[in-house]
């Protein structure tokens, strides 16, 4: 009888394995479906926030506007648009963004990344188009509650004096 019971239990094991394999362990601190939903929800907002270089410059000149450079500290120090503030994307948290952007979640934020420069040379080496830093930066800013974002939708040469390219972490 014992061997019959054991045989019966062993025969059920293959049925339980696929069910267990289909239920992956979940990290409660990671929400990929939420990220997908956020990404889809910001599509029109991002499209409407794309601006040309002339408008980027005009918006940058307005008091209170923040130009956010989310590239690495080293890339920022090697060169950035004058007036930009650096907060590397890898350092984005609710606290670091609030400290950088300030108390007003409606503050105008201008963003740009490597893929806005045709030079394809350090410190703005091109990234794969679907992985351009502007995309992640925009999605994360909205996800953290900032909605007044404009993204540079132009390809410029950082050696062009009109760009206002400066070097050094404090430039």
Backbone bond lengths (Angstrom), bond angles and torsions (degrees), N, CA, C in turn:
res aa  C-N    CA-C-N  psi(-1)  N-CA   C-N-CA  omega(-1)  CA-C   N-CA-C  phi
1 X - - - 1.454 - - 1.522 111.02 -
2 X 1.374 115.40 -41.54 1.470 119.21 178.85 1.520 111.05 -61.04
3 X 1.323 115.99 -42.16 1.459 118.60 -178.18 1.528 111.14 -68.54
4 X 1.318 116.87 -32.98 1.451 120.35 176.57 1.523 111.08 -66.92
5 X 1.312 116.42 -41.10 1.476 121.43 177.75 1.529 110.40 -64.49
6 X 1.325 116.97 -45.34 1.461 121.65 178.51 1.527 110.07 -61.18
7 X 1.316 116.72 -43.27 1.453 120.54 178.33 1.531 111.10 -61.35
8 X 1.332 116.66 -41.13 1.463 121.15 177.91 1.535 110.83 -62.29
9 X 1.338 117.22 -46.36 1.461 120.93 179.50 1.528 111.75 -63.38
10 X 1.312 116.16 -41.30 1.463 119.95 177.77 1.529 111.37 -64.78
11 X 1.312 117.36 -32.51 1.463 119.71 179.02 1.529 111.69 -69.51
12 X 1.334 117.53 -24.27 1.462 121.10 178.14 1.525 112.72 -82.15
13 X 1.305 118.70 -20.82 1.470 122.90 -176.22 1.526 112.79 -55.09
14 X 1.329 119.79 -45.22 1.476 118.32 179.17 1.520 113.18 -61.32
15 X 1.308 118.22 -28.14 1.453 120.49 178.33 1.522 111.49 -71.32
16 X 1.299 117.60 -32.54 1.470 121.92 -178.21 1.518 111.54 -79.01
17 X 1.301 118.78 -30.64 1.470 121.23 -176.14 1.525 113.06 -62.74
18 X 1.336 120.61 -48.30 1.472 118.66 178.99 1.518 112.58 -60.70
19 X 1.302 117.95 -37.72 1.471 120.12 178.96 1.513 110.56 -63.96
20 X 1.325 116.96 -41.89 1.463 120.27 178.96 1.524 110.21 -66.50
21 X 1.333 117.00 -38.74 1.470 120.37 -179.07 1.526 111.57 -67.04
22 X 1.333 117.67 -27.71 1.454 121.20 -179.08 1.528 112.67 -81.31
23 X 1.298 117.92 -10.57 1.461 121.44 -178.63 1.529 108.31 -111.78
24 X 1.332 116.80 84.85 1.468 118.67 -178.34 1.526 110.94 -68.67
25 X 1.309 114.44 153.48 1.459 119.35 174.83 1.517 108.11 -60.57
26 X 1.310 117.54 139.97 1.462 121.57 -176.91 1.514 110.01 -112.36
27 X 1.305 114.91 130.27 1.458 121.17 173.90 1.522 106.20 -89.91
28 X 1.314 118.08 115.22 1.464 119.45 -176.60 1.529 113.59 -67.20
29 X 1.323 117.14 -6.45 1.460 120.65 -179.90 1.534 112.49 -99.13
30 X 1.331 116.31 1.94 1.464 121.43 178.06 1.515 108.10 -126.35
31 X 1.330 116.85 128.76 1.461 121.49 -176.73 1.524 109.68 -131.51
32 X 1.322 116.54 80.84 1.460 120.09 -179.85 1.530 112.57 -63.20
33 X 1.337 119.35 -43.08 1.467 117.85 176.43 1.538 111.97 -59.26
34 X 1.326 117.13 -36.44 1.465 120.25 176.53 1.522 111.60 -65.18
35 X 1.335 116.02 -39.25 1.467 120.42 177.48 1.527 110.28 -64.08
36 X 1.335 116.79 -43.86 1.469 120.14 178.44 1.525 110.47 -60.36
37 X 1.327 116.73 -43.14 1.467 120.54 179.68 1.526 110.49 -64.40
38 X 1.329 117.43 -42.58 1.460 121.36 178.00 1.522 110.65 -61.97
39 X 1.318 116.17 -45.13 1.467 121.06 -179.97 1.527 110.70 -57.87
40 X 1.316 116.76 -45.41 1.462 120.41 179.96 1.530 111.10 -67.92
41 X 1.321 117.32 -35.97 1.465 120.17 -175.75 1.528 112.96 -72.08
42 X 1.328 117.96 -22.30 1.474 119.66 -177.23 1.521 113.22 -96.09
43 X 1.310 117.88 -0.07 1.462 120.43 -174.05 1.530 112.93 -55.98
44 X 1.311 118.10 -50.26 1.475 120.77 -178.91 1.521 110.89 -67.94
45 X 1.322 116.60 -39.08 1.468 120.30 179.24 1.529 110.38 -62.38
46 X 1.321 116.62 -42.67 1.461 119.88 178.84 1.523 110.20 -64.55
47 X 1.319 116.66 -46.33 1.477 120.85 -179.98 1.530 110.56 -57.46
48 X 1.330 116.55 -42.59 1.462 120.95 -179.10 1.527 112.86 -72.03
49 X 1.330 116.75 -18.63 1.464 120.85 -178.68 1.511 114.56 -95.80
50 X 1.329 117.50 4.95 1.465 120.75 177.85 1.528 108.90 -77.60
51 X 1.337 116.04 128.35 1.471 119.72 -177.04 1.527 110.83 -131.37
52 X 1.334 115.32 151.87 1.461 119.76 178.58 1.534 109.91 -77.90
53 X 1.312 115.29 174.21 1.464 119.73 -174.14 1.528 112.48 -66.38
54 X 1.324 118.06 -37.32 1.471 120.11 179.50 1.530 110.33 -62.34
55 X 1.324 116.09 -43.48 1.471 118.42 179.06 1.526 110.72 -69.69
56 X 1.330 117.68 -36.64 1.464 121.57 176.84 1.526 109.30 -56.88
57 X 1.325 116.41 -46.89 1.466 120.32 179.33 1.527 111.42 -64.45
58 X 1.321 117.53 -41.89 1.468 121.26 179.92 1.527 110.59 -63.81
59 X 1.321 117.36 -43.72 1.472 121.15 178.91 1.529 110.54 -66.68
60 X 1.326 116.54 -37.72 1.467 120.65 -179.80 1.522 111.40 -63.48
61 X 1.314 117.02 -29.68 1.473 121.19 -178.11 1.521 112.77 -77.89
62 X 1.321 117.95 -12.99 1.465 120.72 -178.37 1.526 110.44 -76.43
63 X 1.330 116.68 140.00 1.472 119.73 178.57 1.529 111.04 -59.64
64 X 1.313 115.42 138.19 1.455 121.34 176.41 1.513 115.07 89.89
65 X 1.325 117.54 -11.39 1.465 120.54 179.56 1.521 109.46 -72.82
66 X 1.327 116.43 140.18 1.464 121.92 176.92 1.518 108.91 -112.57
67 X 1.327 116.63 126.22 1.463 121.33 169.96 1.525 105.24 -95.16
68 X 1.322 116.63 115.33 1.458 121.61 -177.19 1.515 109.93 -103.72
69 X 1.323 115.29 122.47 1.461 122.57 175.78 1.530 106.40 -106.34
70 X 1.329 117.10 110.71 1.463 121.84 -175.39 1.526 112.40 -97.10
71 X 1.328 116.68 11.64 1.469 119.57 176.75 1.532 109.62 -72.71
72 X 1.305 117.05 175.23 1.463 121.32 179.96 1.527 110.72 -63.50
73 X 1.328 116.00 159.75 1.471 120.59 177.30 1.530 111.00 -58.75
74 X 1.336 116.19 -40.84 1.465 120.09 -179.38 1.533 111.21 -64.60
75 X 1.336 117.25 -43.74 1.468 120.14 179.24 1.523 110.03 -64.16
76 X 1.325 116.44 -42.16 1.467 121.20 178.74 1.527 110.60 -60.63
77 X 1.329 116.45 -46.79 1.470 120.23 -179.62 1.525 111.64 -63.30
78 X 1.337 116.83 -32.30 1.464 120.85 -180.00 1.521 112.12 -75.01
79 X 1.324 117.47 -16.72 1.457 120.77 176.13 1.503 112.19 161.45
80 X 1.336 115.14 140.31 1.467 121.76 179.28 1.522 109.50 -160.68
81 X 1.326 115.69 168.25 1.459 120.50 176.51 1.529 108.14 -71.46
82 X 1.320 115.39 133.18 1.468 120.62 -178.44 1.536 110.26 -54.65
83 X 1.307 115.26 133.39 1.458 121.85 178.98 1.516 113.92 93.09
84 X 1.327 117.25 -9.29 1.465 119.98 -179.85 1.521 110.51 -71.36
85 X 1.310 114.95 149.49 1.455 123.07 175.79 1.519 106.73 -111.74
86 X 1.323 116.03 137.47 1.457 120.27 -176.82 1.522 112.07 -98.83
87 X 1.313 115.61 126.36 1.462 123.03 165.41 1.522 104.88 -138.73
88 X 1.342 116.87 102.74 1.460 118.82 -177.95 1.530 111.67 -57.00
89 X 1.309 115.35 139.74 1.465 121.27 -178.28 1.528 111.54 -52.25
90 X 1.316 116.34 -38.58 1.470 119.83 -178.89 1.523 112.34 -66.17
91 X 1.309 117.79 -13.79 1.470 121.76 179.11 1.528 112.96 -99.99
92 X 1.328 117.83 4.84 1.471 120.45 -179.06 1.532 110.18 -64.32
93 X 1.313 115.81 122.39 1.461 124.52 168.38 1.522 105.22 -143.96
94 X 1.314 116.84 167.42 1.467 119.23 177.48 1.525 109.73 -57.09
95 X 1.327 116.53 -40.67 1.468 121.02 -176.84 1.524 112.02 -70.65
96 X 1.342 117.20 -45.57 1.476 118.94 -177.68 1.524 111.05 -67.56
97 X 1.320 116.90 -36.51 1.470 119.61 177.77 1.522 110.75 -66.80
98 X 1.322 117.50 -43.39 1.472 120.20 178.71 1.525 110.51 -62.57
99 X 1.318 116.93 -39.08 1.467 120.21 179.49 1.526 111.11 -67.22
100 X 1.311 117.67 -34.35 1.466 122.14 -178.43 1.528 111.91 -82.98
101 X 1.327 116.60 -43.71 1.467 121.38 -174.27 1.524 111.61 -85.01
102 X 1.306 116.33 -34.38 1.455 120.44 -177.96 1.518 111.39 104.62
103 X 1.320 115.46 -175.34 1.460 121.98 -172.42 1.525 114.19 -75.69
104 X 1.318 117.57 -19.94 1.464 120.35 -174.89 1.531 110.82 -90.15
105 X 1.344 119.07 107.48 1.464 119.95 179.52 1.526 112.97 -69.12
106 X 1.331 117.34 -9.94 1.471 121.31 178.28 1.527 112.87 -97.59
107 X 1.320 116.61 6.82 1.467 120.00 178.36 1.532 109.01 -58.86
108 X 1.318 116.47 140.06 1.460 120.58 177.92 1.526 108.97 -71.13
109 X 1.333 114.97 125.75 1.464 121.97 179.66 1.518 107.97 -119.60
110 X 1.321 116.08 125.26 1.468 122.30 175.35 1.521 107.86 -103.76
111 X 1.325 116.80 134.77 1.464 119.90 178.70 1.523 110.81 -125.86
112 X 1.321 114.47 152.42 1.461 122.85 174.86 1.521 107.24 -150.99
113 X 1.335 116.78 166.17 1.462 120.48 178.61 1.526 110.07 -149.70
114 X 1.326 115.34 -176.06 1.469 121.06 -179.78 1.521 112.56 -52.26
115 X 1.320 116.61 -38.05 1.452 120.07 -173.88 1.522 113.53 -75.16
116 X 1.327 117.93 2.87 1.460 121.23 172.96 1.527 111.88 -90.66
117 X 1.338 116.68 1.49 1.467 120.55 -176.70 1.521 110.05 -121.66
118 X 1.318 115.85 131.59 1.465 120.68 -177.26 1.517 112.17 -80.35
119 X 1.323 118.16 -7.88 1.450 121.34 -174.02 1.532 113.58 -64.34
120 X 1.324 117.99 -33.60 1.462 122.96 -177.05 1.522 111.45 45.48
121 X 1.310 114.30 50.12 1.459 122.35 178.98 1.529 107.36 -144.74
122 X 1.324 117.05 152.97 1.467 117.86 179.24 1.523 110.08 -53.89
123 X 1.286 118.62 138.21 1.462 129.21 8.60 1.529 114.40 -96.99
124 X 1.327 117.55 21.59 1.467 120.09 -179.15 1.530 110.58 -128.65
125 X 1.315 116.25 59.56 1.452 121.49 176.49 1.526 108.61 -72.31
126 X 1.320 115.86 132.84 1.466 120.75 -177.21 1.523 112.04 -59.65
127 X 1.318 115.47 143.07 1.462 123.64 173.46 1.526 107.30 -102.98
128 X 1.311 116.84 163.02 1.465 120.45 173.91 1.529 107.47 -57.32
129 X 1.309 116.98 134.93 1.474 121.35 -173.40 1.527 114.28 -51.84
130 X 1.335 119.43 -45.73 1.470 117.97 -179.57 1.528 112.98 -70.21
131 X 1.327 116.78 -10.75 1.457 121.07 -177.67 1.528 112.70 -111.34
132 X 1.321 117.07 13.21 1.463 120.83 179.62 1.526 109.20 -54.37
133 X 1.310 115.97 136.78 1.462 121.78 -174.70 1.525 112.95 -59.12
134 X 1.333 118.14 -29.89 1.473 120.14 178.03 1.525 111.58 -55.60
135 X 1.319 116.53 -37.46 1.465 120.41 -176.28 1.531 109.91 -64.05
136 X 1.324 116.75 -53.10 1.465 120.30 179.86 1.517 111.71 -64.28
137 X 1.323 116.43 -39.07 1.462 120.42 -179.96 1.526 109.99 -61.49
138 X 1.315 117.15 -47.80 1.461 121.09 -179.51 1.529 110.73 -60.23
139 X 1.317 116.67 -51.45 1.467 120.77 -178.36 1.524 110.58 -57.99
140 X 1.317 117.16 -43.99 1.465 120.07 -178.61 1.519 112.40 -68.59
141 X 1.315 118.02 -39.96 1.458 119.14 177.62 1.522 111.01 -59.93
142 X 1.324 116.96 -45.69 1.465 120.02 177.55 1.524 110.02 -62.86
143 X 1.318 116.52 -43.34 1.455 120.68 -179.96 1.520 113.31 -60.42
144 X 1.326 116.38 -30.15 1.467 121.10 177.59 1.530 112.36 -89.80
145 X 1.325 117.32 4.22 1.462 119.95 172.53 1.517 116.48 102.16
146 X 1.314 118.11 9.18 1.467 121.72 178.15 1.525 108.26 -101.28
147 X 1.313 116.81 126.90 1.470 118.43 -174.89 1.526 113.79 -122.35
148 X 1.317 117.81 -10.98 1.464 120.44 -177.43 1.529 109.01 -94.24
149 X 1.314 114.73 72.16 1.467 121.98 -172.46 1.519 109.26 -118.58
150 X 1.313 115.83 135.62 1.462 121.66 173.59 1.522 106.73 -123.57
151 X 1.315 114.54 137.03 1.460 120.45 -177.30 1.520 109.77 -115.08
152 X 1.314 116.54 131.22 1.457 121.11 176.95 1.522 108.75 -61.89
153 X 1.321 116.06 123.12 1.458 122.71 -178.80 1.523 108.78 -116.10
154 X 1.312 114.87 52.80 1.458 120.60 -178.99 1.520 108.16 -144.90
155 X 1.314 114.82 159.52 1.459 121.10 173.56 1.521 105.93 -115.62
156 X 1.325 115.66 117.62 1.462 121.16 -176.20 1.528 109.98 -123.84
157 X 1.301 115.36 169.58 1.463 122.87 178.64 1.523 107.85 -103.23
158 X 1.329 117.38 120.99 1.468 117.84 -176.68 1.521 113.44 -69.16
159 X 1.335 117.88 -10.38 1.463 118.87 175.15 1.530 112.18 -85.70
160 X 1.317 117.30 -8.83 1.468 121.91 176.66 1.536 107.85 -69.93
161 X 1.316 118.31 121.90 1.469 120.55 -178.61 1.531 113.67 -55.68
162 X 1.329 117.96 -27.18 1.461 121.11 179.88 1.530 111.90 -64.75
163 X 1.328 117.42 -23.06 1.466 121.73 -178.74 1.531 110.27 -72.12
164 X 1.325 116.95 -30.89 1.464 119.84 -179.63 1.514 112.21 74.49
165 X 1.314 117.69 40.15 1.470 123.46 -177.66 1.522 109.71 -74.04
166 X 1.310 115.97 129.00 1.469 121.43 178.86 1.526 108.34 -130.18
167 X 1.327 115.38 162.04 1.468 120.33 178.95 1.517 110.13 -122.81
168 X 1.310 113.96 158.97 1.468 120.67 -179.89 1.517 111.44 100.82
169 X 1.319 117.62 147.47 1.468 120.48 -177.50 1.511 113.94 -67.97
170 X 1.320 117.66 -22.20 1.457 120.61 -177.29 1.528 113.36 -110.19
171 X 1.343 115.72 9.48 1.475 119.71 -177.34 1.516 111.80 -75.78
